[in-house]
């Protein structure tokens, strides 16, 4: 039996883990899917609401959230169902579909994080190039190029360059990394995948983020030496820290899985590691879909503002009622306005018998009265119902009729 027939046999799609471990894997992936759909779904909604205001880096963040959202909705459910069934369901067809989709979304995520790092480097360290070349239209073109390259490269195994096979533990599918020892085409595909689509993006991410942090530290030190505090400095440092966490988290999450996959190249035997050795790096890589949205909403104030506005529009009770004031019927709220108006009327009547030479002081007094009324109207809307009884106690002998606003 050759390699392809062996991979398509029923034993290759049977879980090598215990039933309890299979259930734990299913629960873990289900938790990842729920949290990722919630977080990345909110990022996509906020991005849609701000679609006309998104800058370059924010547009790339939305692109990354879209890739994470799609992989959790369209592909991970196969792994969840297979985990609770203790074997891969659907055979080779679903295996190819799952492997292609996960590999495609993984490439999109890797390219997007690398593009975010390079874009931030251009903005911080070479703003002239950023203003000229990295406009909004060019950023959208970059996103389109990311998806196009990911589609083309992930579809090559369908045409004989590489292959999608089950993972050693039997509950997932991926590229046949040990195909490096089988044919020249597979070896070329695997080497290019590691070199061009893994090593180079990681180098770009690490170098860009290090240069950004060094630039910001020098800038902050120069301003601090002069005793200058710049608000833009704080904003840029906060955004740079956000993208640094996104990039670092992505690299850390996928590093163990990349190392384990690379070890297939140096081992020709079928199994050189326990099934758990493949399982834990794969689950750890899936965690990268969870924390990116939380990083966005923690560091980006605009995302926070849009999220609060969106939640208030959906559920008005979250924002409270800042205009309507609920007052008991027995306490007429704007009493102090009526009292102030009566005082102004008395002052006006008393001034009729005075000489016209005092007209200027009279007009000033009326203006002052109007101003006080305006202030009291504003105070009325901001006060509480407990203030009404206090005013009644101060003026017990007056017959007061409430006025309606």
KOLNU-965984 format. One record per residue (C-alpha): residue in three letters; x, y, z. Coordinates in steps of 0.05 Angstrom, whole numbers, plus 5000, padded with zeros to 4 digits. Layout:
BEGIN
alaXYZ;...
This chain:
BEGIN
unk500050005000;unk502950684980;unk502751325021;unk496251604990;unk492450955000;unk494850905071;unk492551615087;unk485751465058;unk484850815097;unk479950795154;unk485450705206;unk488351385188;unk481851725207;unk481051375274;unk482951745337;unk489151495373;unk487051835437;unk482651565493;unk475151725490;unk475952195550;unk481652565515;unk477452615451;unk471752935491;unk476653425523;unk479353615455;unk472253735430;unk470554175490;unk477054565481;unk475854705407;unk468554875420;unk470755385472;unk475655685423;unk470155735370;unk465156075417;unk470056585444;unk472956725375;unk466156815342;unk464057295397;unk470457705398;unk471857725323;unk464557815308;unk464558455350;unk470858685314;unk467458585247;unk461158955270;unk465259535296;unk469259535232;unk462959555190;unk460260145231;unk466860515221;unk467960285150;unk468860995125;unk473661185181;unk478360595184;unk485760755176;unk490860275147;unk492659875209;unk485459825232;unk483359565164;unk488659025169;unk486058845239;unk479058755210;unk482158315156;unk485457875209;unk478857835248;unk475357615184;unk480257045173;unk479656815246;unk472056855242;unk471556445178;unk476055885203;unk471955815266;unk465255815230;unk466855405168;unk472154895188;unk472954785263;unk466054475271;unk468553865233;unk473953755284;unk469053855342;unk464153345315;unk469752855300;unk472552925370;unk465952725402;unk465252155351;unk472351905366;unk474051875292;unk474452345233;unk467752395197;unk466952445122;unk473352105101;unk478252405052;unk473552925022;unk472253285088;unk479553195106;unk481853575044;unk476554105056;unk478654205128;unk486054195114;unk485454685056;unk481055165095;unk485255175158;unk491755245118;unk488655805077;unk486256195138;unk492956075172;unk496656375113;unk491856975113;unk493257085187;unk500757035179;unk500957515119;unk496258005154;unk500358035217;unk506658145176;unk503158695137;unk500959025202;unk508059025228;unk510959315163;unk505459835159;unk506660065230;unk514160095217;unk513060535156;unk508461005195;unk513161075255;unk519961045223;unk518761285152;unk512461715151;unk513862005082;unk513561325048;unk507361155089;unk503661795067;unk505461694994;unk504560944983;unk500360665040;unk493861015026;unk487060705041;unk486260444970;unk493160124973;unk491559795039;unk485259495009;unk489459244950;unk494258945000;unk488658565034;unk486258304967;unk493358074949;unk493757715016;unk487457315003;unk489457174931;unk496456904949;unk493556485005;unk488256174959;unk493356004905;unk498455704952;unk493455304993;unk490255014929;unk496854744901;unk496154074938;unk489853954897;unk494253934835;unk499553464860;unk504153954896;unk503453684967;unk497553344999;unk492553425056;unk492652835104;unk490052685175;unk494152905235;unk497652345274;unk492252365329;unk486752275277;unk482052865294;unk484753395246;unk487853465177;unk493753865152;unk499153885099;unk503053235091;unk509553495121;unk512952815116;unk511752845041;unk518553175039;unk521552475033;unk516552234980;unk517252654918;unk520853264890;unk514353654883;unk512453544955;unk519453724979;unk519354374940;unk512454554966;unk514254425038;unk520954795035;unk517555405003;unk512055385055;unk516955405113;unk521755895081;unk517256385044;unk510756335082;unk513256215153;unk520456435163;unk520357085123;unk513857345154;unk516457195224;unk522957555210;unk519158155183;unk514658165244;unk520258115295;unk524858625260;unk519259125248;unk516759105319;unk523759165349;unk525159775305;unk518560085324;unk519760005398;unk526860275392;unk524360885354;unk518861035404;unk523560955463;unk528561445433;unk522961935418;unk520061885488;unk526961975519;unk528362595478;unk521662905498;unk522562725571;unk529463035572;unk526363685549;unk520663645598;unk515463595542;unk509163165549;unk505763015483;unk498962705478;unk500462425409;unk506462065439;unk501861695488;unk496961505433;unk502361235387;unk505560845443;unk498860535461;unk497360335389;unk504360075379;unk503659655442;unk497059385415;unk500159155349;unk506258895385;unk501858445429;unk497958205368;unk504358035330;unk507957725389;unk501857315408;unk500957045338;unk508256835333;unk508256515401;unk501756135388;unk504055845322;unk511455725339;unk510455035374;unk506154775317;unk511155015265;unk516954685301;unk513254025308;unk511354045235;unk518454205215;unk520953595253;unk517253155203;unk522453345152;unk528253055193;unk524652405210;unk522751905157;unk519151415203;unk511651425207;unk511151595281;unk516851895322;unk512752245376;unk506652085419;unk499952325396;unk499652845451;unk506053155423;unk502153345361;unk495653515397;unk497954055446;unk501554495395;unk495454455349;unk490754665405;unk495555215427;unk495755495356;unk488155545355;unk488455995416;unk490956565372;unk483856665347;unk481456855417;unk485757395447;unk486657865387;unk479658185395;unk480858295469;unk487458635452;unk483959095403;unk478559305452;unk483459405509;unk488459855473;unk484260205420;unk479760745449;unk475860825383;unk473960085384;unk471660175456;unk467460785439;unk464160455379;unk462759825420;unk459360225475;unk455260615425;unk453259975389;unk451159635454;unk447160245476;unk443460265410;unk441659525417;unk440159555491;unk438560275513;unk438660095588;unk446160025584;unk446960775570;unk441761005621;unk436761565610;unk440162235614;unk434062675595;unk427862385626;unk427162495701;unk422062075739;unk418862485795;unk413162265842;unk406462605828;unk405862925897;unk412463305889;unk412263815833;unk419363845808;unk420464555779;unk418064925841;unk424365325850;unk423665585779;unk416765865796;unk419466185859;unk425166515821;unk420366775768;unk415767085821;unk421767435853;unk423567725785;unk416367965775;unk416368315843;unk422868655828;unk420068885762;unk413769175794;unk417669535847;unk421969865794;unk416070215758;unk415770795807;unk423170915802;unk426371445759;unk428171275688;unk435371455703;unk435870775735;unk433770405671;unk440870155660;unk441269825728;unk434269555717;unk436069225652;unk442268925683;unk438068645739;unk433168335689;unk438868035650;unk441567745714;unk434667465731;unk434067135662;unk440966845669;unk439166555737;unk432866255708;unk436765925653;unk441665635703;unk435865385745;unk432665055685;unk439164685673;unk439564515747;unk432464245743;unk434263725692;unk440463505731;unk437363495801;unk433462945835;unk426462895864;unk429162955935;unk430463695925;unk423163875918;unk421163765991;unk427064186015;unk424564795975;unk417564706003;unk420264726073;unk424065376060;unk417565706033;unk411865406073;unk407265996069;unk407066105995;unk401565865950;unk405565585891;unk402965325826;unk407664875788;unk409565055718;unk410564545663;unk416764555620;
